[in-house]
Amino acid sequence: MPKKRVLVIDEESAFTRFLQDDLEQREISVACVYSPGDENGATAFAPNVIVADKETLCQTNASILSTFDPVERKLPLVLMTGTDRKLYHGSAPSLRTGKSQIVATIAKPFEPNTLAELIDQYAVNSQKANLDSEYIKALIASDRLLDNLVVEFQSKHALADGRVVGYEALSRLKTRRAISPATIFSAATEISLEIEATLNVFDQVMDLASSLRKSRKGVPVSFNCSAILLTQPDFVDQLFARLQQAGTVSGMVIMEITEENRVANIKVVAEVCRMLAGRGLTVSIDDYGTGQSNLDRIAEIPFTELKLDKEIFWAFCNNRVPITVLSSIIDFCHMRGAKTVVEGIETSFHLEKARLLGADHGQGFYWGRAVPPQYLVKDWCAA
């Protein structure tokens, strides 16, 4: 059965970021409208309930309520307000709601479970499929994809003692945080958009790595790069130019090569990695345990870190993959002088299992979610 789909109309804030993450964990899909131009994506998202800040709606986005396809009944609309401390159902102060019907008003801030209960009560699942790819296409068509990309950073920890040993840059669509970069940048997306987005992430990674070093918290910061990009001369040339301008980056930045469905010439990728390593860029193999090219990647690419994908790690935790499968990979990495990282550590049980494998580092919600860079460096100011 399709998940409930909630459209949030509000200003971007820590509260709305948290709200998105919380509702998605409850199997409720969320999309947001923060700025003019996001309406195309909102229409493609096809919500079955709307949650809107009353002031934001009145000032800028009230017209969006009239853009959705006709439905059998008006879309339920929950108004968020910072003045009325009571939750009430039914009538609310006058507002042109188009094809929507105000069903409740709640005061901000509120607990997500309060909103989740309203969604369960008023949202009606439609039979229309909601494809993330359609949402991405709508953003691209309205030239809103790159403007909606933000970079957050998740910590990486030593399994032995829990200390922070690095951070990974994660690209997020601020209006649809649950969509993975692999979905955003697929074969259907122009490679030029992926090049621009990846170089933007790299610039922010360099800023954070430099700030961490200045604040004496010097740990490496990593960014994701699809293998297909490393076969694109335009991207490689621009990346080399940035490394040359930065000077020494040894020990500061890690490039994580991600697994994907697009086929890249692994020998070309390996040669580019060797040249980048000569510029001080550390190479990591990401998502090990997924896809079809894992053996080629670890045989050809000169990596110094390998990350075990959370799905294969969870399969081990659930006794569906024997310990020998993962421990042999970890032993192989250690023989090559490479570190290993277990992804998807969310509980103390996961932590125990990761330590049992003999891996070096771990990453996951057990230590917290990804956060904007200003949460990591005091007086953060990007260059």
C-alpha positions in Angstrom: 0.0 0.0 0.0 1.4 3.5 -0.9 2.8 5.5 2.0 1.0 8.6 3.2 2.6 11.7 1.6 2.8 14.9 3.4 3.7 18.3 1.9 5.2 20.8 4.4 5.0 24.5 3.5 7.3 26.5 5.9 10.6 28.2 6.2 13.7 26.0 6.2 14.9 25.5 9.8 16.4 23.0 12.2 12.8 22.2 13.2 11.7 21.4 9.7 14.8 19.3 9.0 14.1 17.3 12.2 10.4 17.0 11.3 11.2 15.5 7.9 13.6 12.9 9.4 11.2 11.9 12.1 8.2 11.5 9.9 10.2 9.5 7.3 11.2 7.1 10.1 7.5 6.6 10.7 7.1 5.5 7.0 5.5 8.9 6.1 6.9 10.4 3.0 7.7 14.2 3.3 8.3 16.9 0.7 8.7 20.6 1.5 8.2 24.0 -0.1 10.6 26.5 1.2 11.0 28.9 -1.8 9.2 30.1 -4.9 9.9 27.6 -7.6 9.5 24.5 -5.5 5.8 24.2 -6.5 6.6 21.9 -9.5 8.2 19.4 -7.3 5.4 19.6 -4.8 2.8 18.9 -7.5 4.9 15.9 -8.7 5.0 14.7 -5.2 1.2 14.4 -5.2 0.6 14.8 -1.4 -2.5 13.5 0.3 -2.2 15.9 3.2 -0.7 19.4 3.6 1.0 20.8 6.7 1.6 24.6 6.4 2.9 27.4 8.5 0.0 29.9 8.5 2.2 33.0 8.2 4.4 31.5 5.4 1.3 30.3 3.6 -0.4 33.7 3.7 2.7 35.6 2.7 4.1 33.6 -0.2 2.6 30.2 -1.0 -1.2 30.3 -0.7 -1.5 29.9 -4.5 0.1 26.4 -4.3 -3.1 25.0 -2.7 -4.8 25.5 -6.1 -2.2 23.6 -8.2 -3.0 20.0 -7.3 -5.1 17.7 -9.4 -8.8 17.5 -8.4 -9.5 14.8 -5.9 -12.7 13.2 -4.6 -12.5 15.4 -1.6 -10.5 18.4 -0.6 -6.9 17.8 0.6 -6.7 17.9 4.4 -4.7 21.0 5.6 -3.1 21.3 9.0 -2.1 24.8 9.9 1.0 25.5 12.1 0.9 28.6 14.1 3.2 30.1 16.8 0.4 32.0 18.6 -2.4 29.6 19.4 -1.2 27.1 22.0 -4.2 24.8 21.6 -4.7 22.0 19.1 -8.1 22.3 17.6 -10.0 20.6 14.7 -12.3 22.1 12.1 -12.6 25.9 11.6 -9.7 28.2 11.8 -9.0 31.9 10.9 -10.0 32.9 7.4 -7.6 31.7 4.7 -8.1 31.1 1.0 -7.4 27.3 0.8 -8.4 26.5 -2.7 -8.7 22.7 -3.0 -7.8 22.2 0.6 -9.8 22.0 3.8 -8.4 23.1 7.2 -8.8 20.2 9.6 -6.6 21.2 12.5 -4.3 23.9 13.8 -1.3 23.2 16.0 1.2 25.6 17.6 4.9 25.4 16.9 7.0 23.8 18.2 5.3 20.5 18.7 6.2 16.9 19.1 6.2 15.0 15.8 4.0 12.3 17.2 1.2 15.0 17.5 1.4 15.6 13.8 1.8 11.9 13.0 -1.5 11.2 14.8 -3.3 13.9 12.7 -1.8 12.5 9.5 -3.1 9.0 10.4 -6.5 10.5 11.1 -6.9 12.7 8.1 -4.7 11.5 5.2 -6.2 9.0 2.8 -3.9 6.9 0.8 -4.3 7.3 -2.9 -3.5 4.7 -5.5 -1.3 7.0 -7.4 2.3 5.9 -7.4 4.8 8.4 -6.0 8.1 8.1 -7.8 11.1 9.9 -6.5 12.4 10.1 -10.1 9.3 12.1 -11.1 10.1 14.5 -8.2 13.7 14.9 -9.4 12.5 15.5 -13.0 10.2 18.3 -11.8 13.0 20.0 -9.9 15.3 19.8 -12.9 12.6 21.1 -15.3 12.2 24.2 -13.0 16.0 24.6 -12.5 15.6 24.0 -8.8 17.8 20.8 -8.3 21.1 22.4 -7.5 19.5 25.2 -5.5 17.9 22.6 -3.2 21.0 20.6 -2.6 22.6 21.0 0.8 25.6 19.3 2.4 25.6 17.9 5.9 28.3 15.9 7.7 28.1 12.6 9.6 30.8 11.6 12.0 33.0 8.4 11.7 34.2 6.8 14.9 36.9 4.4 16.1 35.3 1.2 17.1 37.8 0.6 19.9 37.1 3.8 21.9 34.4 5.8 20.1 36.6 8.8 19.3 35.8 10.8 16.1 38.2 9.9 13.3 36.5 11.8 10.5 33.4 13.2 8.9 31.6 12.3 5.7 29.8 14.9 3.5 26.3 13.8 2.6 24.3 15.5 -0.1 20.6 16.1 0.8 17.7 17.7 -1.0 16.5 20.1 1.6 13.0 19.8 0.3 13.0 15.9 0.2 15.7 14.7 2.5 14.9 11.0 2.2 15.9 10.8 -1.4 19.4 9.3 -1.7 22.1 10.8 -4.0 22.0 7.6 -6.0 18.4 8.5 -7.0 19.2 12.1 -7.5 22.1 11.4 -9.8 21.1 8.5 -12.0 21.3 7.8 -15.7 18.3 10.1 -16.1 20.1 13.1 -14.7 22.5 15.1 -16.9 26.1 14.4 -16.0 26.8 18.1 -16.0 24.5 18.6 -13.0 26.3 15.8 -11.1 29.7 17.3 -11.9 28.6 20.8 -10.6 27.1 19.3 -7.5 30.1 17.1 -6.7 32.5 19.9 -7.1 30.4 22.1 -4.8 30.5 19.3 -2.2 34.3 19.1 -2.6 34.6 22.8 -2.0 32.6 22.6 1.2 34.6 19.6 2.3 37.8 21.6 1.8 36.4 24.4 3.8 35.4 22.1 6.7 38.7 20.2 6.6 40.6 23.5 6.8 38.5 24.8 9.6 38.9 21.6 11.6 42.7 21.8 11.2 42.7 25.4 12.4 40.6 24.6 15.4 43.0 21.7 16.2 40.3 19.1 15.5 42.1 17.9 12.4 40.5 14.7 11.1 39.9 13.9 7.5 36.6 14.8 5.7 35.3 12.6 2.9 33.1 13.2 -0.1 31.3 10.8 -2.4 32.2 10.5 -6.0 30.5 8.2 -8.5 32.9 6.1 -10.6 31.4 7.4 -13.8 32.5 10.9 -12.9 36.1 9.8 -12.8 35.9 8.9 -16.5 34.7 12.4 -17.4 37.7 14.6 -18.4 35.8 17.8 -17.5 35.3 16.7 -14.0 38.8 15.3 -13.5 40.4 18.5 -14.9 38.4 20.7 -12.5 39.1 18.5 -9.5 42.9 18.5 -10.3 42.7 22.3 -10.6 41.1 22.6 -7.2 43.7 20.3 -5.6 46.6 22.2 -7.2 45.1 25.5 -5.9 44.7 24.1 -2.4 48.3 22.9 -2.2 48.8 20.1 0.3 45.7 18.1 1.2 47.4 15.0 2.5 45.5 13.5 5.4 42.7 16.1 5.0 40.3 14.8 2.4 39.1 11.3 1.4 37.3 10.5 -1.9 34.7 7.7 -1.5 34.0 6.0 -4.8 30.3 4.9 -4.7 28.7 1.8 -6.1 26.0 2.4 -8.8 24.2 0.9 -11.7 26.0 3.0 -14.3 29.0 1.1 -15.8 32.4 2.8 -15.7 35.7 1.7 -17.1 37.3 0.5 -14.0 40.9 0.7 -15.4 40.4 4.4 -16.2 38.9 4.9 -12.8 41.9 3.2 -11.2 44.4 5.3 -13.2 42.7 8.5 -12.2 42.7 7.4 -8.6 46.5 6.9 -8.7 47.0 10.4 -10.1 44.7 11.9 -7.5 46.6 10.0 -4.8 49.7 11.7 -6.1 48.0 15.0 -5.2 47.4 13.8 -1.6 43.8 12.7 -2.1 43.0 9.5 -0.1 40.8 7.0 -1.9 38.1 5.0 -0.3 35.8 2.2 -1.6 32.2 2.9 -0.6 29.1 0.6 -0.4 31.1 -2.6 -0.5 28.7 -5.5 -0.6 26.3 -4.1 -3.2 26.2 -4.1 -6.9 28.2 -6.2 -9.4 31.7 -4.7 -9.6 33.1 -5.2 -6.1 35.9 -7.6 -7.0 37.0 -5.4 -9.9 37.1 -2.4 -7.7 39.1 -3.8 -4.9 41.5 -5.5 -7.3 42.2 -2.5 -9.5 41.7 0.7 -7.4 44.5 1.8 -5.0 42.3 2.3 -2.0 43.4 3.0 1.7 39.9 2.5 3.1 36.9 0.2 2.5 33.4 0.8 3.8 31.1 -2.2 4.3 27.6 -1.3 3.2 25.0 -1.4 5.9 22.8 -3.9 4.1 25.4 -6.6 4.1 26.4 -5.7 7.7 22.8 -6.0 8.8 22.5 -9.3 7.0 25.4 -10.5 9.1 23.8 -9.2 12.2 20.6 -11.1 11.3 22.6 -14.3 10.7 21.9 -14.3 7.0 25.6 -13.8 6.1 28.3 -15.8 7.9 31.0 -14.0 9.8 33.7 -15.5 7.5 32.4 -13.6 4.5 33.0 -10.2 6.1 36.0 -11.0 8.2 37.8 -12.3 5.2 37.3 -9.0 3.4 38.5 -7.1 6.5 41.6 -9.3 6.8 42.3 -8.7 3.1 42.1 -4.9 3.6 44.4 -5.1 6.7 46.9 -7.1 4.6 46.9 -4.2 2.1 47.3 -1.6 4.9 43.8 -0.3 4.4 41.3 0.6 7.1 37.8 -0.8 7.2 34.6 1.1 8.1 31.3 -0.6 9.1 28.3 1.5 8.0 24.8 1.3 9.5 25.7 1.1 13.2 22.5 2.2 14.9 22.4 0.3 18.2 24.7 -1.1 20.8 24.0 -4.5 19.3 25.4 -3.3 16.0 28.4 -1.9 17.7 29.2 -5.2 19.4 28.8 -7.0 16.1 31.1 -4.5 14.3 33.8 -5.0 16.9 33.4 -8.7 16.6 34.3 -8.5 12.9 37.6 -6.8 13.8 36.8 -3.6 11.7 38.6 -0.4 12.5 35.9 2.3 12.3 32.1 2.7 12.3 29.5 5.1 11.1 25.8 5.4 11.8 22.9 6.8 13.8 24.3 5.3 17.0 26.5 8.4 17.2 24.0 10.8 15.6 22.7 12.0 12.3 24.4 14.2 9.8 24.5 17.9 10.7 25.3 21.2 8.9 29.0 22.3 9.3 28.2 25.1 11.7 27.4 22.4 14.3 31.0 21.1 14.1 33.1 24.2 14.0 32.6 27.3 16.2 32.2 30.5 14.3 31.8 28.5 11.1 32.2 30.6 8.0 32.6 29.0 4.6 35.2 30.5 2.3 
